[in-house]
Every structure is written in C-alpha cells, then in structure tokens.
Amino acid sequence: MNIGYIHLVTNHLPIIGIPVALAFYLFALKKPNQTLLRYSTLVLSLLLLSTVIVFFTGEPAEDAIESINGVLKSSIEDHEEIGKIAFIFASISGALGLFTTFFKTTSDKPNIFHKALAALTLLTILLLGWTGLKGGKIRHTEFNSNSAIQDSAEKHD
C-alpha cells in the first residue's frame, strides 16, 4: 500500500458520503428534533473535513505516479487545480458545520448558519464531483483521447 493508493481510497469517502449526509441533514432540518439535527450536522461536518486527508495525500500521490507511462500530466494539473478549490470550500463548510453543531439555539427552526451550511455543502458536492471527474482522467485515457495525443507529444519533446 502506497500513498497513491491511500489517496484513491480516501477520495471516495467525501464524494459519496457528503451527498448522503446532506440528504440526512436536509431531512433533519425539516424535523423539530435538535438531537437529530445536531447529529446530522456533526456527521456532515466530519465528512466535509475528511477532504483534508484526500488533499494532503494528493501531492505525494502525484509524485508516485507522474513517471508512469500513460499518466497524463495535463490531467494531473487540471485535477490539482479544481481539487484546491474543492478543498477550500469543503474546509469552510466543515468549519461552519462544526460551529453550527455546537451553536446553542433556543429555536427548533433552522437558522442562517444551517441554511448557509446546506448551500455551501451543495456547492462543495459539485466541486468534489468535478474534481473526481478530472482525477479519473489521469489514468483513464479512454475518456480524453485528445489529451492523450497532446501529452504523448509533450513527453517526446
């Protein structure tokens, strides 16, 4: 097991887990149950913050695979750029979620923090999906034959 493997395995947790957790969170927002809302907010926040592992294993994973034949450097760069943006949004959303989890309110109704968390999480899901799509193109050249030709030309220069 190497760092590239850890990156590949851990990146599935936020990409799959965050949308599921958001669905439970949105359900909890509709119910007048503070325990359910607090628990779903905490789970969502922890999943958002799991992107820290994915982000910090990305660079070592790049170093481990960039010299492998068939790996597209241009795809790595595209994946890395959108990954940085997704990580920033996930970190902000996760921090907001933790704040919201422990923020005491006297009302059972969702407040501005809950609504902001839902909106930011939805945006984060889109960014993570885009990041995953770009990451898949690193080794799956069948998705981008034009890039494979271009990158092959770059390697021979």
C-alpha positions as CSV (number, residue, x, y, z in Angstrom):
1,M,0.0,0.0,0.0
2,N,1.4,3.4,-1.0
3,I,0.3,7.0,-0.7
4,G,-1.3,6.9,-4.2
5,Y,-3.5,4.0,-3.0
6,I,-4.4,5.9,0.1
7,H,-5.4,8.9,-2.0
8,L,-7.5,6.8,-4.3
9,V,-9.3,5.1,-1.5
10,T,-9.9,8.1,0.7
11,N,-11.2,10.3,-2.1
12,H,-14.4,8.2,-2.4
13,L,-15.4,8.9,1.2
14,P,-16.3,12.6,0.7
15,I,-17.5,12.2,-2.9
16,I,-20.1,9.5,-1.8
17,G,-20.5,10.3,1.9
18,I,-21.2,14.1,1.7
19,P,-24.2,13.9,-0.6
20,V,-25.7,11.1,1.5
21,A,-25.0,13.1,4.7
22,L,-26.5,16.2,3.1
23,A,-29.7,14.3,2.4
24,F,-30.0,13.3,6.0
25,Y,-29.1,16.8,7.1
26,L,-31.9,18.3,4.9
27,F,-34.3,15.8,6.4
28,A,-33.2,16.8,9.9
29,L,-33.8,20.5,9.1
30,K,-37.4,19.6,8.5
31,K,-37.9,17.8,11.8
32,P,-38.3,19.6,15.1
33,N,-35.6,17.4,16.7
34,Q,-32.5,19.1,18.0
35,T,-30.7,15.8,18.6
36,L,-31.2,14.6,15.1
37,L,-30.2,18.0,13.6
38,R,-27.1,18.2,15.8
39,Y,-26.0,14.6,14.9
40,S,-26.6,15.0,11.2
41,T,-24.7,18.4,11.2
42,L,-21.8,16.7,13.0
43,V,-21.6,13.8,10.6
44,L,-21.8,16.1,7.6
45,S,-19.1,18.3,9.1
46,L,-16.7,15.4,9.7
47,L,-17.3,14.1,6.1
48,L,-16.5,17.6,4.8
49,L,-13.4,17.7,6.9
50,S,-12.3,14.3,5.6
51,T,-11.2,16.1,2.5
52,V,-8.1,17.1,4.5
53,I,-6.7,13.6,4.2
54,V,-7.5,13.5,0.5
55,F,-6.0,16.8,-0.2
56,F,-2.7,16.2,1.7
57,T,-2.2,12.8,0.0
58,G,-2.7,14.3,-3.4
59,E,0.8,15.7,-3.9
60,P,2.6,12.5,-2.8
61,A,0.3,10.5,-5.0
62,E,1.2,12.7,-7.9
63,D,4.9,12.2,-7.2
64,A,4.3,8.4,-7.1
65,I,2.5,8.2,-10.5
66,E,3.7,11.0,-12.7
67,S,6.5,9.0,-14.2
68,I,4.3,6.0,-15.1
69,N,3.7,5.5,-18.8
70,G,0.2,6.6,-19.8
71,V,-0.3,9.1,-17.0
72,L,-1.3,12.4,-18.3
73,K,0.5,15.3,-16.6
74,S,-2.0,17.8,-18.0
75,S,-4.8,15.8,-16.4
76,I,-3.0,15.8,-13.0
77,E,-2.7,19.6,-13.2
78,D,-6.4,20.1,-14.0
79,H,-7.3,17.7,-11.2
80,E,-5.0,19.5,-8.8
81,E,-6.3,23.0,-9.6
82,I,-10.0,22.1,-9.1
83,G,-9.1,20.0,-6.1
84,K,-7.6,23.0,-4.3
85,I,-10.9,25.0,-4.8
86,A,-13.0,22.0,-3.7
87,F,-10.8,21.6,-0.6
88,I,-11.2,25.3,0.3
89,F,-15.0,25.0,0.1
90,A,-15.1,21.7,2.0
91,S,-12.9,23.2,4.7
92,I,-15.1,26.3,5.1
93,S,-18.3,24.2,5.0
94,G,-16.8,21.7,7.6
95,A,-15.8,24.5,9.9
96,L,-19.2,26.2,9.6
97,G,-20.8,22.8,10.3
98,L,-18.8,22.3,13.4
99,F,-19.7,25.8,14.6
100,T,-23.4,25.1,13.8
101,T,-23.2,21.7,15.6
102,F,-22.2,23.3,18.9
103,F,-24.1,26.6,18.5
104,K,-26.8,26.6,21.0
105,T,-30.2,27.9,19.9
106,T,-33.5,28.2,21.7
107,S,-35.5,27.6,18.5
108,D,-36.1,24.3,16.7
109,K,-36.2,26.2,13.4
110,P,-33.1,26.2,11.1
111,N,-31.1,29.4,11.4
112,I,-28.9,31.3,8.9
113,F,-26.0,29.0,9.7
114,H,-28.0,25.9,8.8
115,K,-29.1,27.4,5.5
116,A,-25.6,28.6,4.7
117,L,-24.2,25.2,5.5
118,A,-26.7,23.5,3.2
119,A,-25.9,25.9,0.3
120,L,-22.1,25.7,0.8
121,T,-22.3,21.9,1.0
122,L,-24.2,21.7,-2.2
123,L,-21.6,23.8,-4.0
124,T,-18.9,21.7,-2.4
125,I,-20.5,18.5,-3.7
126,L,-20.4,19.9,-7.2
127,L,-16.8,20.9,-6.9
128,L,-15.9,17.5,-5.5
129,G,-17.7,15.8,-8.3
130,W,-15.8,17.9,-10.9
131,T,-12.5,17.1,-9.1
132,G,-13.3,13.4,-9.2
133,L,-14.1,13.6,-12.9
134,K,-10.8,15.3,-13.6
135,G,-9.0,12.8,-11.4
136,G,-10.5,9.9,-13.3
137,K,-9.0,11.2,-16.5
138,I,-5.5,10.9,-15.1
139,R,-5.3,7.2,-15.8
140,H,-8.4,6.6,-17.9
141,T,-7.2,7.9,-21.2
142,E,-10.3,6.4,-22.9
143,F,-12.2,9.5,-21.6
144,N,-9.9,12.0,-23.3
145,S,-8.2,10.8,-26.4
146,N,-7.2,14.3,-27.5
147,S,-5.3,14.8,-24.2
148,A,-3.5,11.5,-24.6
149,I,-2.2,12.6,-28.0
150,Q,-1.2,16.0,-26.7
151,D,0.5,14.6,-23.6
152,S,2.3,12.0,-25.7
153,A,3.7,14.8,-27.8
154,E,4.8,16.6,-24.6
155,K,6.8,13.5,-23.4
156,H,8.7,13.2,-26.7
157,D,9.7,16.9,-26.7
